[in-house]
Amino acid sequence: MYIFTFRCETRPGPEFVLRKYIFRRSNFTAQLYYYADEECSQVTHYITVKGVLKPVRPNWRTPGGFDTRYVISEIKVIPYTTDKVKTFGKLMRRYCNQAPDVSTRVNRKFKIFQFTRYRKGSKNNDDYLNDFDCSKLFNFTLNELQLIRVERRFYTTVSEKKGGKVSESRTELFLGDVSTDMTLRRQYVPTHYQVPLVRAKVRICRKDTDTVLG
């Protein structure tokens, strides 16, 4: 398992976001925390996404990058403020009547997207009837996953404990940039990178798990 995250980022809008990606083979989980301030001290809501990701070919426009194909299976949102509860609730009730649950509450998840992946030999076709997509209401997209690059960087630091210079390395995940025009974000195809997310190792539950320190 690989977990990548970094620090508070400022996006066009403006949006103040903390991104976290978890990869398990071809499966991924994206976790995005949205804040009301550039210091990321007042969280307003949270979006979590599950899906699969597959590299396709080297990107011919962006050096070192790969074009990918991704499929999202579900998107859930958690509002953390009463203002977000009211705003999201109004959107869901008015424009997302195909969702199984349009109620919104503080600290409670609700689903805005569901897509059942086709499984060969599946005999239950009713699952596909429950698919829906209300992500457009939130202007939400993960098109940054269309362009990906992983890089391992080596650098030297001074360690007082070891009494000298120490050579270290870290793995960085570069994802595609987002449009500076909020209205075009869902159609935008990335050609540059955002600030890289960083991977590190810590010990969790008696097992070595890859995680990240921002």
C-alpha positions as CSV (number, residue, x, y, z in Angstrom):
1,M,0.0,0.0,0.0
2,Y,1.3,3.5,-0.9
3,I,0.0,6.7,0.7
4,F,0.9,10.1,-0.8
5,T,0.1,13.4,0.7
6,F,1.8,16.7,1.4
7,R,0.6,20.0,2.8
8,C,-2.1,22.7,2.5
9,E,-2.4,23.8,-1.2
10,T,-4.0,26.9,-2.7
11,R,-6.0,26.2,-5.9
12,P,-7.7,28.6,-8.3
13,G,-11.1,29.7,-6.9
14,P,-9.5,30.1,-4.4
15,E,-9.7,26.6,-2.8
16,F,-7.5,25.5,0.1
17,V,-7.0,21.8,-0.1
18,L,-5.1,19.0,1.5
19,R,-4.8,16.0,-0.8
20,K,-4.2,12.4,0.1
21,Y,-4.0,9.4,-2.2
22,I,-3.9,5.7,-1.2
23,F,-2.8,3.1,-3.9
24,R,-3.3,-0.6,-3.6
25,R,-2.2,-2.2,-6.8
26,S,-4.6,-0.8,-9.5
27,N,-7.1,0.5,-6.9
28,F,-6.9,4.0,-5.4
29,T,-8.7,6.1,-2.8
30,A,-8.5,9.9,-3.0
31,Q,-9.2,11.9,0.1
32,L,-9.5,15.7,-0.3
33,Y,-10.0,18.0,2.7
34,Y,-11.3,21.5,2.0
35,Y,-10.6,24.5,4.2
36,A,-11.9,28.0,4.7
37,D,-8.4,29.6,5.1
38,E,-5.0,29.3,3.5
39,E,-3.5,27.9,6.7
40,C,-5.9,25.0,6.5
41,S,-7.0,25.4,10.1
42,Q,-10.8,25.5,9.5
43,V,-12.0,22.4,7.6
44,T,-15.3,22.9,5.8
45,H,-15.9,19.6,4.0
46,Y,-14.3,16.3,2.9
47,I,-14.5,14.4,-0.4
48,T,-13.5,10.7,-0.7
49,V,-13.2,8.9,-4.0
50,K,-12.7,5.2,-4.8
51,G,-11.7,3.8,-8.2
52,V,-9.1,2.1,-10.4
53,L,-6.1,3.6,-12.2
54,K,-4.1,2.2,-15.1
55,P,-1.1,3.8,-16.9
56,V,-1.6,3.7,-20.7
57,R,1.3,5.4,-22.5
58,P,4.0,8.0,-22.1
59,N,2.7,11.5,-22.4
60,W,4.2,13.2,-25.6
61,R,3.7,16.7,-24.3
62,T,4.9,16.5,-20.7
63,P,8.4,15.0,-20.1
64,G,8.5,12.0,-17.8
65,G,4.7,11.8,-17.5
66,F,2.3,9.0,-18.3
67,D,-1.2,9.2,-19.6
68,T,-3.6,7.1,-17.5
69,R,-7.1,5.7,-17.6
70,Y,-9.1,5.8,-14.4
71,V,-12.6,4.7,-13.5
72,I,-14.4,6.0,-10.4
73,S,-16.7,3.7,-8.5
74,E,-18.0,6.1,-5.8
75,I,-17.7,9.6,-4.4
76,K,-18.8,10.6,-0.9
77,V,-18.9,14.0,0.8
78,I,-18.9,14.9,4.5
79,P,-19.9,18.5,5.4
80,Y,-18.3,19.8,8.6
81,T,-20.1,23.1,8.9
82,T,-23.8,24.0,9.0
83,D,-23.3,26.3,6.0
84,K,-22.0,23.4,3.9
85,V,-24.9,21.3,5.2
86,K,-27.4,23.8,3.9
87,T,-25.6,24.4,0.6
88,F,-25.1,20.7,-0.2
89,G,-28.5,19.8,1.0
90,K,-30.2,22.3,-1.3
91,L,-28.2,21.0,-4.3
92,M,-29.0,17.4,-3.6
93,R,-32.7,17.9,-3.0
94,R,-33.2,20.1,-6.1
95,Y,-31.0,18.5,-8.6
96,C,-30.0,15.0,-7.5
97,N,-33.3,13.1,-6.9
98,Q,-31.7,10.0,-8.4
99,A,-29.5,9.6,-5.4
100,P,-30.7,7.0,-2.8
101,D,-30.2,9.5,0.1
102,V,-30.3,13.3,-0.4
103,S,-30.3,14.2,3.3
104,T,-27.2,16.0,4.6
105,R,-26.0,16.4,8.2
106,V,-22.8,17.6,9.9
107,N,-20.1,14.9,10.0
108,R,-22.3,12.5,8.0
109,K,-21.3,11.0,4.7
110,F,-23.6,11.2,1.7
111,K,-23.0,9.8,-1.8
112,I,-22.8,12.0,-4.9
113,F,-21.6,9.4,-7.4
114,Q,-22.0,5.7,-7.9
115,F,-20.8,3.5,-10.8
116,T,-20.9,-0.3,-10.7
117,R,-18.0,-1.8,-12.6
118,Y,-18.9,-4.5,-15.0
119,R,-17.8,-7.9,-13.8
120,K,-17.7,-10.8,-16.2
121,G,-20.1,-13.5,-15.3
122,S,-22.2,-11.3,-13.0
123,K,-25.8,-12.5,-12.8
124,N,-27.1,-9.5,-10.8
125,N,-28.0,-6.8,-13.3
126,D,-30.0,-4.8,-10.8
127,D,-26.8,-3.2,-9.4
128,Y,-26.4,-1.1,-12.5
129,L,-29.8,0.4,-12.2
130,N,-28.7,2.3,-9.0
131,D,-25.8,4.1,-10.7
132,F,-26.0,7.9,-10.7
133,D,-23.7,11.0,-11.1
134,C,-24.3,14.2,-9.2
135,S,-20.6,15.3,-9.1
136,K,-21.3,18.0,-11.7
137,L,-23.3,19.9,-9.0
138,F,-20.1,20.2,-7.0
139,N,-17.9,20.9,-10.0
140,F,-15.8,18.0,-8.8
141,T,-13.3,16.1,-11.0
142,L,-10.2,14.0,-10.7
143,N,-8.8,14.9,-14.1
144,E,-5.4,15.4,-12.4
145,L,-5.1,11.6,-12.6
146,Q,-4.9,11.8,-16.4
147,L,-1.3,12.8,-16.1
148,I,1.0,11.1,-13.6
149,R,4.7,10.9,-12.8
150,V,6.6,9.2,-10.0
151,E,10.1,10.3,-9.2
152,R,12.7,9.3,-6.6
153,R,14.9,12.2,-5.5
154,F,18.1,12.0,-3.5
155,Y,19.3,14.8,-1.3
156,T,21.8,15.4,1.6
157,T,20.9,16.6,5.0
158,V,22.9,17.4,8.2
159,S,22.2,15.1,11.1
160,E,23.3,16.2,14.6
161,K,22.6,12.7,15.9
162,K,24.9,11.1,13.4
163,G,27.4,13.9,13.5
164,G,27.6,14.8,9.8
165,K,25.9,14.7,6.4
166,V,23.4,12.0,5.6
167,S,22.2,11.0,2.2
168,E,18.4,10.3,2.0
169,S,15.8,9.8,-0.7
170,R,12.1,10.3,-1.0
171,T,9.5,9.2,-3.6
172,E,7.4,12.0,-5.1
173,L,4.1,11.7,-7.0
174,F,3.3,14.3,-9.6
175,L,-0.3,14.6,-10.7
176,G,-1.7,16.9,-13.5
177,D,-2.5,20.5,-12.9
178,V,-6.1,21.9,-12.6
179,S,-7.6,24.6,-14.7
180,T,-7.4,28.2,-13.4
181,D,-10.9,28.7,-14.8
182,M,-13.3,26.9,-12.4
183,T,-16.0,26.7,-15.1
184,L,-13.6,24.6,-17.4
185,R,-12.2,22.4,-14.7
186,R,-14.1,19.3,-15.7
187,Q,-13.1,19.5,-19.4
188,Y,-9.5,20.5,-18.8
189,V,-6.8,18.1,-19.8
190,P,-3.6,18.6,-17.7
191,T,-0.3,19.5,-19.4
192,H,1.7,20.5,-16.3
193,Y,2.1,19.2,-12.7
194,Q,0.9,20.2,-9.3
195,V,3.1,20.4,-6.3
196,P,4.3,16.8,-5.8
197,L,2.9,14.6,-3.0
198,V,5.5,12.8,-0.9
199,R,5.7,9.2,0.3
200,A,7.5,8.0,3.5
201,K,7.5,4.9,5.7
202,V,6.2,4.5,9.2
203,R,5.3,1.5,11.4
204,I,1.6,0.9,11.9
205,C,-0.1,-2.1,13.5
206,R,3.2,-4.1,13.6
207,K,3.5,-3.9,9.9
208,D,5.6,-1.6,7.7
209,T,3.1,0.6,5.8
210,D,4.0,3.2,3.3
211,T,2.6,6.6,4.3
212,V,3.5,10.2,4.0
213,L,4.6,13.0,6.2
214,G,4.0,16.4,4.7
